[in-house]
């Protein structure tokens, strides 16, 4: 349950592998097919519906095991009860996901807990317990009506959650999901515009995925990753005196199952540090991917036409 970005460790498995590992780990052919789960030592038993899983089947070792603590954890997210979550986590608790690399308890509450306000409910589909570990696959319904399915591995020390490792799963289509997705992307772009106007580096970077690839209107050919993009934005912001005038025009958004793109004509106006005034439009195409229910920018391509006779960029064109 996270929405923040963080550059992955060089030794970290690629997000795709983590996601596939999560899916494989909870594949019923692994745990339930031909008694294979017995040889692995995982115990399962029928358990009735709970406040967290109202219409799904839960499998767990017993009603007194650590699986009960996991259910309390998800219930606390539904009820927005931070105190309960604080009591469930160990002091040295760590959290990992394709967007977060082993972050601390303090950072977890800073990054992840605010997302509880976006969550309506959880439906736990499967829960497997072995010794001090619990695997959970769940469906999350957001207040926007959008749904997604994740897998989480909980590790315990006594009756405290010591570690959570999240594997992002599929986005689930709903009747209102297309409109909700387009609204979220529009809000993302509105936030970027405000951040550019205020020269807010962190705000402008908040929607960028860790593996973002940017094709910009100036050299070099590409900017790969958060660090390169941040340096580019710092250079751009510092080249202006005072605030930057910025707006997005003729925006068109198309959102699908976990992937989306937009195209627009973007305008900037301001005064450079050398006193030169600038006003120009450029073409922008942006690609998005959904991570844990949140849209993030994975690729953007900014360009301007050029005059083939002079070889110069056409910076004075207007829509």
C-alpha positions as CSV (number, residue, x, y, z in Angstrom):
1,X,0.0,0.0,0.0
2,X,2.4,2.7,-1.3
3,X,2.4,5.5,-3.8
4,X,5.7,7.1,-3.5
5,X,8.7,6.7,-5.8
6,X,12.2,5.6,-4.9
7,X,15.1,4.6,-7.2
8,X,15.6,0.8,-6.9
9,X,18.8,-0.7,-5.6
10,X,21.3,-1.9,-8.2
11,X,21.0,-5.4,-6.6
12,X,17.3,-5.4,-6.6
13,X,15.3,-7.8,-8.8
14,X,13.5,-6.0,-11.6
15,X,9.9,-5.0,-10.9
16,X,8.7,-7.4,-13.5
17,X,10.4,-10.3,-11.8
18,X,9.1,-9.3,-8.4
19,X,5.6,-9.0,-9.8
20,X,5.9,-12.4,-11.5
21,X,7.3,-13.9,-8.4
22,X,4.4,-12.7,-6.4
23,X,1.9,-14.2,-8.9
24,X,3.7,-17.5,-9.0
25,X,3.9,-17.7,-5.2
26,X,0.2,-17.5,-4.9
27,X,-0.7,-19.6,-7.9
28,X,-3.0,-22.3,-6.7
29,X,-1.1,-24.9,-8.8
30,X,1.8,-24.3,-6.5
31,X,0.1,-24.4,-3.2
32,X,-3.0,-26.5,-3.7
33,X,-2.3,-28.7,-6.8
34,X,-1.7,-32.4,-6.1
35,X,-0.9,-31.8,-2.4
36,X,2.2,-29.9,-3.2
37,X,1.3,-27.4,-0.4
38,X,1.7,-30.2,2.1
39,X,5.3,-30.9,1.1
40,X,6.1,-27.2,1.5
41,X,4.7,-27.2,5.0
42,X,1.9,-24.7,4.4
43,X,-1.3,-25.3,6.3
44,X,-4.7,-24.3,5.1
45,X,-8.1,-24.5,6.6
46,X,-11.6,-23.1,5.9
47,X,-12.5,-19.9,7.7
48,X,-15.7,-17.9,7.5
49,X,-16.2,-14.4,6.1
50,X,-14.8,-11.4,8.1
51,X,-15.1,-7.7,8.0
52,X,-12.1,-7.6,5.7
53,X,-13.3,-10.4,3.4
54,X,-17.0,-10.4,3.0
55,X,-17.6,-12.6,0.0
56,X,-14.3,-14.5,-0.5
57,X,-12.9,-17.7,0.9
58,X,-10.0,-17.3,3.4
59,X,-7.4,-20.1,3.9
60,X,-5.4,-20.0,7.0
61,X,-3.6,-22.2,9.5
62,X,-5.9,-21.6,12.5
63,X,-7.9,-18.8,14.0
64,X,-5.3,-18.1,16.7
65,X,-2.3,-17.8,14.4
66,X,-0.5,-14.7,13.0
67,X,-3.0,-14.7,10.1
68,X,-5.5,-13.1,12.5
69,X,-3.0,-10.2,13.0
70,X,-2.8,-9.8,9.2
71,X,-6.6,-9.4,9.1
72,X,-6.5,-6.8,11.9
73,X,-3.9,-4.9,9.8
74,X,-6.1,-4.7,6.7
75,X,-9.2,-3.9,8.9
76,X,-7.2,-0.9,10.4
77,X,-6.6,0.4,6.8
78,X,-10.4,0.2,6.2
79,X,-11.2,2.0,9.4
80,X,-8.3,4.5,9.1
81,X,-7.1,3.4,12.6
82,X,-3.4,4.3,12.6
83,X,-3.0,3.4,16.3
84,X,-3.9,-0.2,15.6
85,X,-1.3,-0.4,12.8
86,X,1.4,1.2,15.1
87,X,0.7,-1.5,17.7
88,X,1.0,-4.3,15.1
89,X,4.3,-3.3,13.7
90,X,7.7,-4.0,15.4
91,X,10.1,-1.1,16.1
92,X,12.5,-2.3,13.4
93,X,9.7,-2.9,10.9
94,X,10.6,-2.6,7.2
95,X,8.5,-2.3,4.0
96,X,9.3,-3.1,0.4
97,X,7.5,-2.9,-2.9
98,X,8.4,-2.3,-6.5
99,X,8.5,1.4,-5.5
100,X,10.0,1.1,-2.1
101,X,13.3,-0.5,-1.1
102,X,13.3,-1.8,2.5
103,X,12.0,1.5,4.0
104,X,11.8,2.0,7.8
105,X,8.7,2.1,10.0
106,X,8.9,5.9,10.1
107,X,9.2,6.3,6.4
108,X,6.4,3.7,5.9
109,X,3.9,5.9,7.9
110,X,5.1,8.9,5.9
111,X,4.7,7.3,2.5
112,X,2.1,4.6,2.8
113,X,-0.3,5.3,5.5
114,X,-1.8,8.4,3.8
115,X,-3.1,6.1,1.1
116,X,-5.6,4.7,3.6
117,X,-7.8,7.7,2.9
118,X,-8.2,6.5,-0.7
119,X,-9.2,2.9,0.3
120,X,-12.8,1.8,0.7
121,X,-12.3,-1.9,1.4
122,X,-10.3,-5.1,1.0
123,X,-11.4,-8.6,0.1
124,X,-8.9,-11.2,1.1
125,X,-9.0,-13.9,-1.5
126,X,-6.3,-16.3,-0.2
127,X,-4.2,-16.4,3.0
128,X,-1.5,-18.9,3.6
129,X,0.4,-19.2,6.9
130,X,3.6,-21.1,7.6
131,X,5.5,-20.6,10.9
132,X,6.2,-16.9,11.1
133,X,5.2,-15.9,7.5
134,X,1.9,-15.2,5.9
135,X,1.1,-14.8,2.2
136,X,-2.0,-12.8,1.3
137,X,-3.7,-12.2,-2.0
138,X,-6.3,-9.5,-1.9
139,X,-8.6,-7.3,-4.0
140,X,-8.7,-3.6,-3.0
141,X,-11.6,-1.3,-3.8
142,X,-10.7,2.4,-3.9
143,X,-13.1,5.2,-3.2
144,X,-12.9,6.1,-6.9
145,X,-14.4,2.7,-7.7
146,X,-11.1,1.4,-9.2
147,X,-9.9,-2.0,-8.1
148,X,-6.5,-3.7,-8.0
149,X,-5.2,-7.0,-6.8
150,X,-1.9,-7.4,-5.0
151,X,0.1,-10.0,-3.1
152,X,1.8,-9.3,0.2
153,X,4.3,-11.4,2.2
154,X,4.2,-10.7,6.0
155,X,7.0,-11.8,8.3
156,X,6.6,-11.9,12.0
157,X,8.7,-11.7,15.1
158,X,6.5,-13.0,17.9
159,X,3.2,-11.2,17.6
160,X,4.6,-8.2,15.8
161,X,4.8,-7.7,12.0
162,X,8.5,-7.3,11.3
163,X,8.5,-7.0,7.5
164,X,6.0,-6.6,4.6
165,X,7.0,-7.3,1.0
166,X,4.4,-6.2,-1.7
167,X,4.1,-7.6,-5.2
168,X,1.9,-5.5,-7.5
169,X,-0.8,-7.4,-9.4
170,X,-3.4,-6.6,-12.0
171,X,-5.7,-3.6,-12.3
172,X,-9.3,-4.7,-12.4
173,X,-11.8,-3.0,-14.8
174,X,-14.9,-1.5,-13.4
175,X,-17.8,0.4,-14.9
176,X,-16.5,3.7,-13.7
177,X,-12.8,2.9,-13.9
178,X,-12.1,4.6,-17.3
179,X,-13.5,7.9,-16.1
180,X,-11.8,7.6,-12.7
181,X,-8.5,6.8,-14.4
182,X,-8.7,9.8,-16.7
183,X,-9.6,12.0,-13.8
184,X,-6.6,10.7,-11.9
185,X,-4.2,11.4,-14.8
186,X,-5.7,14.9,-15.3
187,X,-5.1,15.6,-11.6
188,X,-1.6,14.3,-11.9
189,X,-0.9,16.7,-14.8
190,X,-2.5,19.6,-13.0
191,X,-0.2,18.9,-10.1
192,X,2.8,18.9,-12.4
193,X,1.8,22.2,-13.8
194,X,1.5,23.8,-10.4
195,X,4.9,22.4,-9.4
196,X,6.5,23.9,-12.5
197,X,5.0,27.3,-11.9
198,X,6.3,27.2,-8.3
199,X,9.7,25.7,-9.3
200,X,8.9,22.8,-6.9
201,X,11.3,20.0,-7.8
202,X,9.8,17.4,-5.4
203,X,6.3,18.2,-6.6
204,X,7.3,17.9,-10.2
205,X,9.1,14.6,-9.6
206,X,6.4,13.0,-7.4
207,X,4.6,11.4,-10.3
208,X,7.7,10.0,-12.0
209,X,8.3,6.2,-12.0
210,X,11.7,5.0,-10.9
211,X,12.5,3.8,-14.4
212,X,11.2,6.9,-16.2
213,X,12.7,7.6,-19.6
214,X,12.4,11.2,-21.0
215,X,13.0,12.4,-24.5
216,X,13.4,16.2,-24.2
217,X,13.7,19.1,-26.7
218,X,17.4,19.7,-25.8
219,X,20.5,17.5,-25.7
220,X,21.2,14.7,-24.8
221,X,19.1,12.1,-26.7
222,X,17.4,10.9,-23.5
223,X,17.2,11.2,-19.7
224,X,17.0,7.8,-18.0
225,X,16.0,7.5,-14.4
226,X,15.0,9.8,-11.6
227,X,18.4,11.3,-11.0
228,X,18.9,12.3,-14.6
229,X,15.4,13.8,-14.7
230,X,15.9,15.7,-11.5
231,X,19.1,17.3,-12.8
232,X,17.4,18.3,-16.0
233,X,14.5,19.9,-14.1
234,X,16.9,21.7,-11.7
235,X,18.8,23.2,-14.6
236,X,15.5,24.2,-16.3
237,X,14.0,25.9,-13.3
238,X,17.2,27.7,-12.4
239,X,17.4,29.2,-16.0
240,X,14.4,31.4,-15.2
241,X,14.1,34.6,-13.2
242,X,11.1,34.4,-10.8
243,X,8.1,32.1,-11.4
244,X,7.5,30.2,-14.7
245,X,4.2,30.5,-16.6
246,X,3.1,27.1,-17.7
247,X,-0.1,25.5,-19.0
248,X,-1.3,22.4,-20.9
249,X,-3.5,22.9,-23.9
250,X,-5.6,20.5,-26.1
251,X,-5.1,17.7,-23.6
252,X,-6.3,14.2,-24.7
253,X,-6.1,11.2,-22.4
254,X,-6.6,7.5,-23.2
255,X,-6.5,5.1,-20.3
256,X,-6.6,1.3,-20.5
257,X,-5.9,-1.7,-18.2
258,X,-3.0,-0.4,-16.2
259,X,-1.5,1.6,-19.1
260,X,-2.4,5.0,-20.4
261,X,-1.1,7.8,-22.6
262,X,-1.8,11.5,-23.2
263,X,-0.9,14.1,-25.8
264,X,-1.0,17.8,-25.6
265,X,0.4,21.1,-26.6
266,X,2.3,22.7,-23.7
267,X,3.1,26.4,-23.2
268,X,5.8,28.1,-21.2
269,X,6.3,31.8,-20.7
270,X,8.9,33.6,-18.6
271,X,12.1,35.6,-18.3
272,X,15.5,33.8,-18.5
273,X,18.3,34.7,-16.2
274,X,20.0,36.6,-19.1
275,X,16.9,38.9,-19.3
276,X,15.6,37.3,-22.5
277,X,11.8,36.7,-22.5
278,X,10.6,33.4,-23.8
279,X,7.2,32.2,-24.9
280,X,6.9,28.9,-26.8
281,X,4.7,25.8,-27.3
282,X,5.9,22.2,-27.6
283,X,4.3,18.9,-28.3
284,X,4.1,16.4,-25.4
285,X,3.3,12.7,-25.3
286,X,3.3,11.1,-21.9
287,X,3.0,7.4,-21.1
288,X,1.7,6.2,-17.7
289,X,1.6,2.9,-15.8
290,X,-0.4,2.1,-12.7
291,X,1.5,1.0,-9.6
292,X,-0.6,-0.1,-6.6
293,X,-3.6,1.9,-7.8
294,X,-1.7,5.1,-8.6
295,X,-0.8,6.3,-12.1
296,X,2.8,7.3,-12.6
297,X,4.8,8.6,-15.6
298,X,7.1,6.0,-17.2
299,X,7.9,7.9,-20.4
300,X,7.5,11.4,-21.8
301,X,8.5,12.8,-25.2
302,X,8.7,16.6,-25.7
303,X,9.4,18.0,-29.1
304,X,9.2,21.0,-31.4
305,X,9.1,21.0,-35.3
306,X,12.0,22.4,-37.2
307,X,12.3,24.3,-40.4
308,X,14.0,22.0,-43.0
309,X,15.3,25.0,-45.0
310,X,17.1,26.8,-42.1
311,X,17.6,23.7,-39.9
312,X,16.3,25.8,-36.9
313,X,13.7,24.7,-34.4
314,X,10.3,26.4,-34.9
315,X,9.8,28.0,-31.5
316,X,7.3,30.7,-32.5
317,X,4.4,28.4,-33.6
318,X,1.1,28.7,-31.8
319,X,-2.0,26.5,-31.9
